[in-house]
Amino acid sequence: MYSKSLKNVLLCSIILSVTACSAVLNKRPLSTDKITAKETLYQSTNNNDALIAMYRDVLKNKEDPVTRYKLSEIYYKKGDSNSSLLYLKPLLTNGGQLTEKAKILQARNLNQLKRYQEALEVENGLLTSTPKNGEVYNLRGVTYALMGNPNKANEDINKAREYFLNDAVAVNNLAMLNIVNGDYRNAVSLLLPQYLNGIREQRLVHNLIFALVKNNDIDYAKDIIVKENINSSPDDLINALKKTERVPSNIAR
């Protein structure tokens, strides 16, 4: 009787295994429309894990440089730069039109891993081939800032503005350099006009509030905190910022 029960269990296990394998083999790749729909949903809900799973499934069925880049980018945004670099590697030498974007993402990952000298080498190489690339000048400026070289950082970020990098990004980074150097008045003079012109980018607003508090413009800082619904207790936030010595890490990489 024991033997018969064991045989039944084994038979059931075999049937389940075969059924599972059959389901996997018969699983059809997602259509382009379904991928786009899921991608939009996951992005709108910031569901990075679901995006990663979907991109990996797509790549298991067929190699696609655009999907590979998206997968690497999501890993970077999650802070997993080692995984990002792993999946990015084929695009660095054989990415076609994506090669430049892949190298920019590579440099961002290297900065995130604090491998600044390697990031600098990638950026210098990019600027040799595309000497008017504002995005790369900004990125190299960020690298110099992280390396503790504010003069070169300032020079590169201003160069990025000359080549029409998004002004809010460039101005925020220049303001961050001023904050690092304790020049809060100049940081306010850079950020406040952007805010008054309707720019509400989160990093910019947070840096403006920080600089205003440090510059003792308390009423103005409190007004922005209330208007932007930054914190339910503006006075507590202001008191905390007064005591904060650490510079907020809001430089756009």
C-alpha positions as CSV (number, residue, x, y, z in Angstrom):
1,M,0.0,0.0,0.0
2,Y,2.9,2.3,0.9
3,S,4.5,1.5,-2.5
4,K,1.2,2.3,-4.3
5,S,0.9,5.7,-2.6
6,L,4.5,6.5,-3.4
7,K,3.9,5.7,-7.1
8,N,0.8,8.0,-7.1
9,V,2.8,10.9,-5.6
10,L,5.6,10.4,-8.1
11,L,3.0,10.2,-11.0
12,C,1.4,13.4,-9.9
13,S,4.8,15.1,-9.6
14,I,5.7,14.0,-13.1
15,I,2.4,15.2,-14.5
16,L,2.7,18.6,-12.8
17,S,6.3,19.0,-14.0
18,V,5.3,18.2,-17.6
19,T,2.4,20.6,-17.4
20,A,4.6,23.4,-16.1
21,C,7.2,22.8,-18.7
22,S,4.5,22.8,-21.4
23,A,3.1,26.1,-20.1
24,V,6.6,27.7,-20.2
25,L,7.2,26.4,-23.7
26,N,3.8,27.5,-25.0
27,K,4.1,31.0,-23.4
28,R,4.0,33.4,-26.2
29,P,6.1,36.6,-26.3
30,L,4.2,39.8,-25.4
31,S,3.1,41.8,-28.4
32,T,4.5,45.3,-28.9
33,D,1.2,46.9,-27.9
34,K,1.0,44.8,-24.7
35,I,4.6,45.7,-23.8
36,T,3.9,49.4,-24.4
37,A,0.7,49.3,-22.3
38,K,2.4,47.5,-19.4
39,E,5.4,49.8,-19.6
40,T,3.2,52.9,-19.3
41,L,1.4,51.4,-16.3
42,Y,4.5,50.3,-14.5
43,Q,6.2,53.7,-15.1
44,S,3.2,55.6,-13.9
45,T,3.2,53.6,-10.7
46,N,7.0,53.7,-10.3
47,N,7.0,49.9,-10.3
48,N,10.6,49.3,-11.2
49,D,10.6,45.7,-10.2
50,A,7.8,44.9,-12.7
51,L,9.6,46.8,-15.4
52,I,12.8,44.8,-14.8
53,A,10.9,41.5,-14.9
54,M,9.2,42.5,-18.1
55,Y,12.4,43.7,-19.9
56,R,14.2,40.5,-18.8
57,D,11.3,38.4,-20.3
58,V,11.5,40.3,-23.5
59,L,15.3,39.9,-23.8
60,K,15.0,36.1,-23.0
61,N,12.9,35.7,-26.2
62,K,14.8,38.1,-28.4
63,E,17.8,40.5,-28.1
64,D,16.7,44.1,-28.5
65,P,19.2,47.0,-27.9
66,V,16.5,49.4,-26.9
67,T,15.0,47.0,-24.3
68,R,18.5,46.2,-23.0
69,Y,19.2,49.9,-22.5
70,K,15.9,50.4,-20.7
71,L,16.8,47.5,-18.4
72,S,20.2,48.9,-17.6
73,E,18.6,52.3,-17.0
74,I,16.1,51.0,-14.5
75,Y,18.8,49.1,-12.6
76,Y,20.7,52.4,-12.4
77,K,17.6,54.3,-11.1
78,K,17.2,51.6,-8.4
79,G,20.8,52.2,-7.3
80,D,22.1,48.8,-8.6
81,S,24.9,50.1,-10.7
82,N,26.7,46.7,-10.9
83,S,23.7,45.1,-12.6
84,S,23.2,48.1,-14.8
85,L,26.8,47.9,-16.0
86,L,26.5,44.2,-16.6
87,Y,23.6,44.5,-18.9
88,L,24.9,47.6,-20.5
89,K,28.2,46.1,-21.6
90,P,27.2,44.8,-25.1
91,L,25.9,48.2,-26.0
92,L,29.2,50.0,-25.3
93,T,30.9,48.4,-28.3
94,N,28.0,47.2,-30.4
95,G,25.0,49.4,-29.6
96,G,24.8,51.2,-32.9
97,Q,22.9,54.5,-32.4
98,L,22.6,53.7,-28.7
99,T,26.4,53.5,-28.1
100,E,26.6,57.2,-27.0
101,K,23.6,57.0,-24.7
102,A,25.1,53.7,-23.3
103,K,28.4,55.4,-22.5
104,I,26.6,58.3,-20.8
105,L,24.8,55.8,-18.6
106,Q,28.0,54.0,-18.0
107,A,29.6,57.2,-16.7
108,R,26.6,57.8,-14.4
109,N,26.9,54.3,-13.0
110,L,30.6,54.8,-12.4
111,N,29.9,58.0,-10.5
112,Q,27.3,56.2,-8.4
113,L,29.9,53.6,-7.6
114,K,32.4,56.4,-6.7
115,R,34.7,55.3,-9.5
116,Y,35.2,58.9,-10.5
117,Q,38.4,58.6,-12.5
118,E,36.9,55.9,-14.7
119,A,33.8,58.0,-15.2
120,L,36.1,60.9,-16.2
121,E,37.8,58.8,-18.8
122,V,34.5,57.8,-20.3
123,E,33.3,61.4,-20.4
124,N,36.6,62.7,-21.9
125,G,36.2,60.0,-24.7
126,L,32.6,61.1,-25.4
127,L,33.6,64.8,-25.6
128,T,36.4,63.9,-28.1
129,S,33.8,62.4,-30.4
130,T,31.0,64.9,-29.6
131,P,32.6,68.1,-28.4
132,K,29.3,70.1,-28.3
133,N,27.4,67.6,-26.2
134,G,25.9,69.6,-23.3
135,E,24.7,66.5,-21.5
136,V,28.2,65.2,-21.3
137,Y,29.7,68.5,-20.1
138,N,27.1,68.6,-17.3
139,L,27.9,65.0,-16.4
140,R,31.7,65.7,-16.3
141,G,30.9,68.8,-14.2
142,V,29.1,66.5,-11.8
143,T,32.1,64.1,-11.7
144,Y,34.5,67.0,-11.0
145,A,32.1,68.2,-8.2
146,L,32.1,64.7,-6.7
147,M,35.9,64.6,-6.9
148,G,36.1,67.9,-5.0
149,N,37.1,70.2,-7.9
150,P,34.4,72.9,-7.9
151,N,36.3,75.2,-10.3
152,K,36.3,72.6,-13.1
153,A,32.8,71.6,-12.2
154,N,31.6,75.1,-12.5
155,E,33.4,75.5,-15.9
156,D,31.9,72.4,-17.3
157,I,28.3,73.1,-16.2
158,N,28.4,76.6,-17.6
159,K,29.7,75.0,-20.9
160,A,26.7,72.7,-20.8
161,R,24.5,75.7,-20.7
162,E,26.2,77.1,-23.7
163,Y,25.3,73.9,-25.5
164,F,21.7,74.2,-24.5
165,L,21.4,71.7,-21.7
166,N,18.0,72.1,-19.9
167,D,18.5,75.3,-18.0
168,A,16.8,74.1,-14.8
169,V,19.2,71.1,-14.6
170,A,22.3,73.3,-15.2
171,V,21.2,76.1,-12.8
172,N,20.3,73.6,-10.1
173,N,23.8,72.0,-10.4
174,L,25.5,75.4,-10.3
175,A,23.5,76.3,-7.2
176,M,24.5,73.0,-5.6
177,L,28.2,74.0,-6.1
178,N,27.5,77.3,-4.3
179,I,25.7,75.4,-1.5
180,V,28.7,73.1,-1.2
181,N,30.9,76.2,-0.8
182,G,28.6,77.8,1.7
183,D,27.6,80.6,-0.7
184,Y,23.8,80.3,0.0
185,R,23.0,83.9,-1.2
186,N,24.4,83.1,-4.7
187,A,22.5,79.8,-4.7
188,V,19.3,81.6,-4.0
189,S,20.0,84.2,-6.7
190,L,20.3,81.3,-9.2
191,L,17.3,79.2,-8.0
192,L,14.7,81.8,-7.1
193,P,14.2,83.2,-10.6
194,Q,13.7,79.7,-11.9
195,Y,11.1,79.1,-9.2
196,L,9.3,82.4,-9.9
197,N,9.2,81.5,-13.6
198,G,7.2,78.4,-12.8
199,I,9.9,75.7,-12.6
200,R,8.8,73.3,-9.9
201,E,11.3,70.5,-10.4
202,Q,11.6,68.7,-7.1
203,R,15.4,69.0,-6.7
204,L,15.4,72.6,-7.5
205,V,12.6,73.4,-5.0
206,H,14.3,71.5,-2.3
207,N,17.7,73.1,-2.9
208,L,16.0,76.6,-2.9
209,I,14.3,75.9,0.5
210,F,17.6,74.7,1.9
211,A,19.5,77.8,0.6
212,L,16.8,80.2,1.8
213,V,16.9,78.7,5.3
214,K,20.7,78.8,5.4
215,N,20.6,82.4,4.2
216,N,18.2,83.2,7.0
217,D,15.3,84.0,4.6
218,I,13.0,82.1,6.9
219,D,9.6,83.6,5.9
220,Y,10.3,83.1,2.2
221,A,11.3,79.5,2.9
222,K,8.2,78.8,5.0
223,D,6.0,80.3,2.3
224,I,7.4,77.9,-0.3
225,I,7.1,74.9,2.0
226,V,3.4,75.7,2.6
227,K,2.7,76.5,-1.1
228,E,4.4,73.3,-2.4
229,N,3.0,71.2,0.4
230,I,6.6,70.0,1.2
231,N,5.9,69.2,4.9
232,S,2.9,69.3,7.2
233,S,5.0,71.0,9.9
234,P,7.0,73.8,8.2
235,D,8.5,75.1,11.4
236,D,9.9,71.7,12.3
237,L,11.4,71.3,8.9
238,I,13.0,74.7,9.0
239,N,14.5,74.0,12.4
240,A,15.9,70.7,11.2
241,L,17.4,72.4,8.1
242,K,19.0,75.1,10.3
243,K,20.9,72.3,12.1
244,T,21.8,70.4,9.0
245,E,25.4,70.6,8.0
246,R,25.2,67.9,5.4
247,V,24.6,69.2,1.9
248,P,21.5,67.7,0.2
249,S,22.5,65.3,-2.5
250,N,20.4,66.9,-5.2
251,I,22.9,67.3,-8.0
252,A,21.5,66.0,-11.3
253,R,23.7,63.2,-12.6
